[in-house]
Amino acid sequence: MPARFALPPLPFAPDALEPAISAATFAEHHGGHHRAYVEALNRLAGEGGMAGAGLLDIVRTGRRALFDNAAQHFNHAFFWKSLSPARQAPAGRLAAMITRDFGGLDALKARLVESGAAHFASGWVWLVKRRGGLAVVATHDADTPVRLRTVLPLLVVDLWEHAYYLDHRRDRRAFLEAVVEQHLDWSFAARMLEAGAVEALAGEIGIANGAAD
Ligand code: FE2
């Protein structure tokens, strides 16, 4: 019986981030879009002889629709873990690196909002660690920093219209400001930083292969 990927549960109640992200958005985004990516991934991985492969192996070697759906499964699972109902602030080593590499938390938040707002069309804005330092990068469509083993994602915000249109219409900046100011899970980012590889937290992120249902 081949291993299959499963839709990970949201790590909070679907109305816990209102009004920044509504329960209606999570119903569509998590229960609709993410579920569809997982179902397509399982079908395409099976057809491609990769039903038993790990998700990151598929992301790093897959092409076209297989890559798109595998990467979107990873990106969405990582996005849910990047969100926090309660306002947090980074601490410890992460806070020190933010000060060193951006000049402070407010400057990092502004960079995330500006990079995300300026990004053309669909994609993702990430806080990553690369070459020893932190950086903000945006990726197009399904593209994801975990294609490169040298880049460690710490946080991500979804820039696709389905992430914000029900709550903020076309105002992506308002969505970004609300999420970045109030709803990023800096404790998750700190755990990623200490773990050093997404594989180390695959179970927590919800991207491991599960038993077939
Ligand atoms: Fe999305």
py3Dmol code that shows the C-alpha trace and the ligand (Angstrom):
import py3Dmol

protein = """\
ATOM      1  CA  MET A   1       0.000   0.000   0.000  1.00  0.00           C
ATOM      2  CA  PRO A   2       1.727   3.195  -1.077  1.00  0.00           C
ATOM      3  CA  ALA A   3       2.383   6.005   1.350  1.00  0.00           C
ATOM      4  CA  ARG A   4       0.273   9.032   0.757  1.00  0.00           C
ATOM      5  CA  PHE A   5       0.465  12.656   1.707  1.00  0.00           C
ATOM      6  CA  ALA A   6      -2.340  14.007   3.858  1.00  0.00           C
ATOM      7  CA  LEU A   7      -3.827  17.455   4.397  1.00  0.00           C
ATOM      8  CA  PRO A   8      -2.406  18.593   7.761  1.00  0.00           C
ATOM      9  CA  PRO A   9      -4.933  20.135  10.155  1.00  0.00           C
ATOM     10  CA  LEU A  10      -4.822  23.875  10.746  1.00  0.00           C
ATOM     11  CA  PRO A  11      -2.807  24.483  13.944  1.00  0.00           C
ATOM     12  CA  PHE A  12      -5.525  26.854  15.263  1.00  0.00           C
ATOM     13  CA  ALA A  13      -9.289  27.329  15.088  1.00  0.00           C
ATOM     14  CA  PRO A  14     -10.366  28.613  11.659  1.00  0.00           C
ATOM     15  CA  ASP A  15     -11.742  31.855  13.157  1.00  0.00           C
ATOM     16  CA  ALA A  16      -8.694  32.498  15.369  1.00  0.00           C
ATOM     17  CA  LEU A  17      -7.080  35.039  13.029  1.00  0.00           C
ATOM     18  CA  GLU A  18     -10.132  37.136  12.274  1.00  0.00           C
ATOM     19  CA  PRO A  19     -10.379  39.806  10.965  1.00  0.00           C
ATOM     20  CA  ALA A  20      -6.965  39.479   9.266  1.00  0.00           C
ATOM     21  CA  ILE A  21      -7.923  36.061   7.825  1.00  0.00           C
ATOM     22  CA  SER A  22     -11.520  34.873   8.163  1.00  0.00           C
ATOM     23  CA  ALA A  23     -12.862  31.397   8.788  1.00  0.00           C
ATOM     24  CA  ALA A  24     -14.441  31.620   5.329  1.00  0.00           C
ATOM     25  CA  THR A  25     -11.004  32.160   3.786  1.00  0.00           C
ATOM     26  CA  PHE A  26      -9.524  29.220   5.684  1.00  0.00           C
ATOM     27  CA  ALA A  27     -12.426  27.019   4.579  1.00  0.00           C
ATOM     28  CA  GLU A  28     -11.624  27.762   0.935  1.00  0.00           C
ATOM     29  CA  HIS A  29      -7.873  28.051   1.236  1.00  0.00           C
ATOM     30  CA  HIS A  30      -7.129  25.115   3.542  1.00  0.00           C
ATOM     31  CA  GLY A  31     -10.156  22.917   2.908  1.00  0.00           C
ATOM     32  CA  GLY A  32     -10.342  23.692  -0.819  1.00  0.00           C
ATOM     33  CA  HIS A  33      -7.082  24.818  -2.402  1.00  0.00           C
ATOM     34  CA  HIS A  34      -4.609  22.979  -0.160  1.00  0.00           C
ATOM     35  CA  ARG A  35      -6.715  19.817  -0.183  1.00  0.00           C
ATOM     36  CA  ALA A  36      -6.775  19.901  -3.992  1.00  0.00           C
ATOM     37  CA  TYR A  37      -2.974  20.245  -4.163  1.00  0.00           C
ATOM     38  CA  VAL A  38      -2.552  17.209  -1.864  1.00  0.00           C
ATOM     39  CA  GLU A  39      -5.004  15.117  -3.877  1.00  0.00           C
ATOM     40  CA  ALA A  40      -3.317  16.042  -7.170  1.00  0.00           C
ATOM     41  CA  LEU A  41       0.108  15.347  -5.654  1.00  0.00           C
ATOM     42  CA  ASN A  42      -0.928  11.851  -4.564  1.00  0.00           C
ATOM     43  CA  ARG A  43      -2.357  11.075  -7.987  1.00  0.00           C
ATOM     44  CA  LEU A  44       0.610  12.470  -9.939  1.00  0.00           C
ATOM     45  CA  ALA A  45       3.212  10.904  -7.636  1.00  0.00           C
ATOM     46  CA  GLY A  46       1.552   7.536  -8.118  1.00  0.00           C
ATOM     47  CA  GLU A  47       1.433   7.923 -11.892  1.00  0.00           C
ATOM     48  CA  GLY A  48       5.068   9.053 -11.881  1.00  0.00           C
ATOM     49  CA  GLY A  49       6.327   6.110  -9.845  1.00  0.00           C
ATOM     50  CA  MET A  50       7.113   8.367  -6.856  1.00  0.00           C
ATOM     51  CA  ALA A  51       4.322   7.244  -4.511  1.00  0.00           C
ATOM     52  CA  GLY A  52       6.864   6.284  -1.839  1.00  0.00           C
ATOM     53  CA  ALA A  53       9.144   9.285  -2.227  1.00  0.00           C
ATOM     54  CA  GLY A  54       9.527  11.991   0.385  1.00  0.00           C
ATOM     55  CA  LEU A  55       7.904  15.341  -0.309  1.00  0.00           C
ATOM     56  CA  LEU A  56      11.153  17.270  -0.478  1.00  0.00           C
ATOM     57  CA  ASP A  57      12.626  14.724  -2.897  1.00  0.00           C
ATOM     58  CA  ILE A  58       9.609  15.250  -5.144  1.00  0.00           C
ATOM     59  CA  VAL A  59       9.925  19.047  -4.848  1.00  0.00           C
ATOM     60  CA  ARG A  60      13.612  18.864  -5.764  1.00  0.00           C
ATOM     61  CA  THR A  61      13.289  16.440  -8.662  1.00  0.00           C
ATOM     62  CA  GLY A  62       9.712  16.749  -9.925  1.00  0.00           C
ATOM     63  CA  ARG A  63       8.756  18.642 -13.056  1.00  0.00           C
ATOM     64  CA  ARG A  64       5.740  20.615 -14.180  1.00  0.00           C
ATOM     65  CA  ALA A  65       2.451  19.591 -12.500  1.00  0.00           C
ATOM     66  CA  LEU A  66       4.130  17.149 -10.098  1.00  0.00           C
ATOM     67  CA  PHE A  67       6.505  19.888  -8.917  1.00  0.00           C
ATOM     68  CA  ASP A  68       3.720  22.479  -8.751  1.00  0.00           C
ATOM     69  CA  ASN A  69       1.478  20.352  -6.550  1.00  0.00           C
ATOM     70  CA  ALA A  70       4.285  19.043  -4.333  1.00  0.00           C
ATOM     71  CA  ALA A  71       5.658  22.546  -3.823  1.00  0.00           C
ATOM     72  CA  GLN A  72       2.206  23.961  -3.146  1.00  0.00           C
ATOM     73  CA  HIS A  73       1.620  21.243  -0.512  1.00  0.00           C
ATOM     74  CA  PHE A  74       4.870  22.220   1.187  1.00  0.00           C
ATOM     75  CA  ASN A  75       4.285  25.965   0.855  1.00  0.00           C
ATOM     76  CA  HIS A  76       0.775  25.814   2.306  1.00  0.00           C
ATOM     77  CA  ALA A  77       1.716  23.487   5.182  1.00  0.00           C
ATOM     78  CA  PHE A  78       4.562  25.895   5.973  1.00  0.00           C
ATOM     79  CA  PHE A  79       2.214  28.894   5.746  1.00  0.00           C
ATOM     80  CA  TRP A  80      -0.217  27.467   8.332  1.00  0.00           C
ATOM     81  CA  LYS A  81       2.711  26.948  10.699  1.00  0.00           C
ATOM     82  CA  SER A  82       3.918  30.507  10.031  1.00  0.00           C
ATOM     83  CA  LEU A  83       0.661  31.945  11.432  1.00  0.00           C
ATOM     84  CA  SER A  84      -0.174  32.640  15.074  1.00  0.00           C
ATOM     85  CA  PRO A  85      -3.516  33.723  16.570  1.00  0.00           C
ATOM     86  CA  ALA A  86      -1.642  35.740  19.215  1.00  0.00           C
ATOM     87  CA  ARG A  87       0.766  38.571  18.530  1.00  0.00           C
ATOM     88  CA  GLN A  88       4.334  37.426  19.174  1.00  0.00           C
ATOM     89  CA  ALA A  89       7.826  38.892  19.045  1.00  0.00           C
ATOM     90  CA  PRO A  90      11.049  37.100  18.142  1.00  0.00           C
ATOM     91  CA  ALA A  91      13.491  36.329  20.939  1.00  0.00           C
ATOM     92  CA  GLY A  92      16.961  34.924  21.474  1.00  0.00           C
ATOM     93  CA  ARG A  93      19.220  34.068  18.538  1.00  0.00           C
ATOM     94  CA  LEU A  94      16.511  34.892  15.979  1.00  0.00           C
ATOM     95  CA  ALA A  95      15.986  38.379  17.424  1.00  0.00           C
ATOM     96  CA  ALA A  96      19.735  39.006  17.423  1.00  0.00           C
ATOM     97  CA  MET A  97      20.020  37.944  13.767  1.00  0.00           C
ATOM     98  CA  ILE A  98      17.079  40.181  12.803  1.00  0.00           C
ATOM     99  CA  THR A  99      18.796  43.144  14.424  1.00  0.00           C
ATOM    100  CA  ARG A 100      22.112  42.298  12.748  1.00  0.00           C
ATOM    101  CA  ASP A 101      20.708  41.672   9.253  1.00  0.00           C
ATOM    102  CA  PHE A 102      17.801  44.156   9.038  1.00  0.00           C
ATOM    103  CA  GLY A 103      18.509  46.707  11.760  1.00  0.00           C
ATOM    104  CA  GLY A 104      15.479  45.667  13.788  1.00  0.00           C
ATOM    105  CA  LEU A 105      12.099  43.959  13.764  1.00  0.00           C
ATOM    106  CA  ASP A 106      10.208  46.942  12.357  1.00  0.00           C
ATOM    107  CA  ALA A 107      12.571  47.090   9.380  1.00  0.00           C
ATOM    108  CA  LEU A 108      12.097  43.370   8.727  1.00  0.00           C
ATOM    109  CA  LYS A 109       8.312  43.724   8.913  1.00  0.00           C
ATOM    110  CA  ALA A 110       8.434  46.622   6.451  1.00  0.00           C
ATOM    111  CA  ARG A 111      10.601  44.553   4.087  1.00  0.00           C
ATOM    112  CA  LEU A 112       8.131  41.648   4.190  1.00  0.00           C
ATOM    113  CA  VAL A 113       5.190  43.951   3.468  1.00  0.00           C
ATOM    114  CA  GLU A 114       6.977  45.868   0.693  1.00  0.00           C
ATOM    115  CA  SER A 115       8.362  42.751  -0.986  1.00  0.00           C
ATOM    116  CA  GLY A 116       4.994  41.023  -0.815  1.00  0.00           C
ATOM    117  CA  ALA A 117       3.010  44.037  -1.997  1.00  0.00           C
ATOM    118  CA  ALA A 118       5.380  44.679  -4.917  1.00  0.00           C
ATOM    119  CA  HIS A 119       5.459  41.043  -6.074  1.00  0.00           C
ATOM    120  CA  PHE A 120       3.774  40.682  -9.470  1.00  0.00           C
ATOM    121  CA  ALA A 121       0.932  38.152  -9.638  1.00  0.00           C
ATOM    122  CA  SER A 122       0.897  34.945  -7.586  1.00  0.00           C
ATOM    123  CA  GLY A 123       3.633  33.767  -5.288  1.00  0.00           C
ATOM    124  CA  TRP A 124       5.035  33.786  -1.786  1.00  0.00           C
ATOM    125  CA  VAL A 125       7.143  36.081   0.398  1.00  0.00           C
ATOM    126  CA  TRP A 126       9.605  34.329   2.698  1.00  0.00           C
ATOM    127  CA  LEU A 127      11.963  35.011   5.554  1.00  0.00           C
ATOM    128  CA  VAL A 128      14.884  32.676   4.900  1.00  0.00           C
ATOM    129  CA  LYS A 129      18.375  31.958   6.186  1.00  0.00           C
ATOM    130  CA  ARG A 130      21.026  31.652   3.503  1.00  0.00           C
ATOM    131  CA  ARG A 131      24.784  32.007   3.511  1.00  0.00           C
ATOM    132  CA  GLY A 132      24.615  32.475   7.264  1.00  0.00           C
ATOM    133  CA  GLY A 133      22.337  35.513   7.184  1.00  0.00           C
ATOM    134  CA  LEU A 134      18.631  36.257   7.071  1.00  0.00           C
ATOM    135  CA  ALA A 135      16.969  37.540   3.909  1.00  0.00           C
ATOM    136  CA  VAL A 136      13.498  38.322   2.552  1.00  0.00           C
ATOM    137  CA  VAL A 137      12.803  36.686  -0.813  1.00  0.00           C
ATOM    138  CA  ALA A 138       9.710  36.360  -2.987  1.00  0.00           C
ATOM    139  CA  THR A 139       9.017  33.353  -5.218  1.00  0.00           C
ATOM    140  CA  HIS A 140       6.640  33.089  -8.172  1.00  0.00           C
ATOM    141  CA  ASP A 141       3.667  30.739  -8.450  1.00  0.00           C
ATOM    142  CA  ALA A 142       4.554  27.447  -6.687  1.00  0.00           C
ATOM    143  CA  ASP A 143       8.287  28.087  -6.505  1.00  0.00           C
ATOM    144  CA  THR A 144       9.798  27.455  -3.101  1.00  0.00           C
ATOM    145  CA  PRO A 145      13.170  28.005  -1.430  1.00  0.00           C
ATOM    146  CA  VAL A 146      13.398  24.358  -0.360  1.00  0.00           C
ATOM    147  CA  ARG A 147      14.305  23.482  -3.952  1.00  0.00           C
ATOM    148  CA  LEU A 148      17.740  24.632  -2.802  1.00  0.00           C
ATOM    149  CA  ARG A 149      19.287  22.751   0.106  1.00  0.00           C
ATOM    150  CA  THR A 150      21.345  25.849   0.959  1.00  0.00           C
ATOM    151  CA  VAL A 151      18.282  27.972   1.763  1.00  0.00           C
ATOM    152  CA  LEU A 152      16.337  27.420   4.999  1.00  0.00           C
ATOM    153  CA  PRO A 153      12.805  28.899   5.132  1.00  0.00           C
ATOM    154  CA  LEU A 154      11.759  30.382   8.475  1.00  0.00           C
ATOM    155  CA  LEU A 155       8.382  32.010   7.703  1.00  0.00           C
ATOM    156  CA  VAL A 156       6.164  32.490   4.658  1.00  0.00           C
ATOM    157  CA  VAL A 157       3.091  34.490   3.650  1.00  0.00           C
ATOM    158  CA  ASP A 158       0.924  33.391   0.721  1.00  0.00           C
ATOM    159  CA  LEU A 159       0.521  36.118  -1.931  1.00  0.00           C
ATOM    160  CA  TRP A 160      -2.017  34.334  -4.140  1.00  0.00           C
ATOM    161  CA  GLU A 161      -5.337  36.171  -4.377  1.00  0.00           C
ATOM    162  CA  HIS A 162      -7.111  33.204  -2.777  1.00  0.00           C
ATOM    163  CA  ALA A 163      -5.211  34.055   0.442  1.00  0.00           C
ATOM    164  CA  TYR A 164      -6.837  37.447   0.915  1.00  0.00           C
ATOM    165  CA  TYR A 165      -9.524  38.263  -1.645  1.00  0.00           C
ATOM    166  CA  LEU A 166     -12.561  37.362   0.502  1.00  0.00           C
ATOM    167  CA  ASP A 167     -11.289  39.480   3.412  1.00  0.00           C
ATOM    168  CA  HIS A 168      -9.398  42.349   1.752  1.00  0.00           C
ATOM    169  CA  ARG A 169     -10.599  42.245  -1.870  1.00  0.00           C
ATOM    170  CA  ARG A 170      -7.630  43.316  -4.031  1.00  0.00           C
ATOM    171  CA  ASP A 171      -5.791  45.088  -1.179  1.00  0.00           C
ATOM    172  CA  ARG A 172      -2.869  42.700  -0.759  1.00  0.00           C
ATOM    173  CA  ARG A 173      -0.969  45.299   1.269  1.00  0.00           C
ATOM    174  CA  ALA A 174      -3.721  45.467   3.924  1.00  0.00           C
ATOM    175  CA  PHE A 175      -3.621  41.667   4.215  1.00  0.00           C
ATOM    176  CA  LEU A 176       0.161  41.700   4.522  1.00  0.00           C
ATOM    177  CA  GLU A 177       0.182  44.477   7.116  1.00  0.00           C
ATOM    178  CA  ALA A 178      -2.376  42.644   9.269  1.00  0.00           C
ATOM    179  CA  VAL A 179      -0.602  39.283   9.073  1.00  0.00           C
ATOM    180  CA  VAL A 180       2.950  40.580   9.445  1.00  0.00           C
ATOM    181  CA  GLU A 181       2.097  42.904  12.344  1.00  0.00           C
ATOM    182  CA  GLN A 182      -0.160  40.593  14.329  1.00  0.00           C
ATOM    183  CA  HIS A 183      -0.060  37.006  13.187  1.00  0.00           C
ATOM    184  CA  LEU A 184       3.428  35.663  12.443  1.00  0.00           C
ATOM    185  CA  ASP A 185       4.586  32.739  14.582  1.00  0.00           C
ATOM    186  CA  TRP A 186       8.084  33.877  15.524  1.00  0.00           C
ATOM    187  CA  SER A 187       8.475  30.902  17.871  1.00  0.00           C
ATOM    188  CA  PHE A 188       8.063  28.582  14.858  1.00  0.00           C
ATOM    189  CA  ALA A 189      10.689  30.602  12.961  1.00  0.00           C
ATOM    190  CA  ALA A 190      13.058  30.249  15.923  1.00  0.00           C
ATOM    191  CA  ARG A 191      12.499  26.463  16.019  1.00  0.00           C
ATOM    192  CA  MET A 192      13.224  26.249  12.281  1.00  0.00           C
ATOM    193  CA  LEU A 193      16.406  28.269  12.785  1.00  0.00           C
ATOM    194  CA  GLU A 194      17.581  25.914  15.527  1.00  0.00           C
ATOM    195  CA  ALA A 195      16.499  22.781  13.618  1.00  0.00           C
ATOM    196  CA  GLY A 196      18.522  23.879  10.595  1.00  0.00           C
ATOM    197  CA  ALA A 197      16.568  21.803   8.059  1.00  0.00           C
ATOM    198  CA  VAL A 198      12.878  21.475   7.230  1.00  0.00           C
ATOM    199  CA  GLU A 199      13.259  17.680   7.338  1.00  0.00           C
ATOM    200  CA  ALA A 200      13.863  17.956  11.104  1.00  0.00           C
ATOM    201  CA  LEU A 201      10.367  19.386  11.630  1.00  0.00           C
ATOM    202  CA  ALA A 202       8.555  17.471   8.874  1.00  0.00           C
ATOM    203  CA  GLY A 203       6.178  15.852  11.370  1.00  0.00           C
ATOM    204  CA  GLU A 204       5.270  19.159  12.979  1.00  0.00           C
ATOM    205  CA  ILE A 205       4.818  20.883   9.622  1.00  0.00           C
ATOM    206  CA  GLY A 206       2.631  18.023   8.412  1.00  0.00           C
ATOM    207  CA  ILE A 207       4.530  17.140   5.239  1.00  0.00           C
ATOM    208  CA  ALA A 208       5.596  13.584   6.066  1.00  0.00           C
ATOM    209  CA  ASN A 209       4.191  10.636   4.143  1.00  0.00           C
ATOM    210  CA  GLY A 210       1.242   9.085   5.923  1.00  0.00           C
ATOM    211  CA  ALA A 211      -0.397   5.699   5.672  1.00  0.00           C
ATOM    212  CA  ALA A 212      -2.821   5.247   2.819  1.00  0.00           C
ATOM    213  CA  ASP A 213      -6.420   5.824   3.777  1.00  0.00           C
TER     214      ASP A 213
END
"""
ligand_1 = """\
1
FE2
Fe -2.568 29.533 -1.163
"""
view = py3Dmol.view(width=600, height=400)
view.addModel(protein, "pdb")
view.setStyle({"model": 0}, {"cartoon": {"style": "trace"}})
view.addModel(ligand_1, "xyz")
view.setStyle({"model": 1}, {"stick": {}})
view.zoomTo()
view.show()
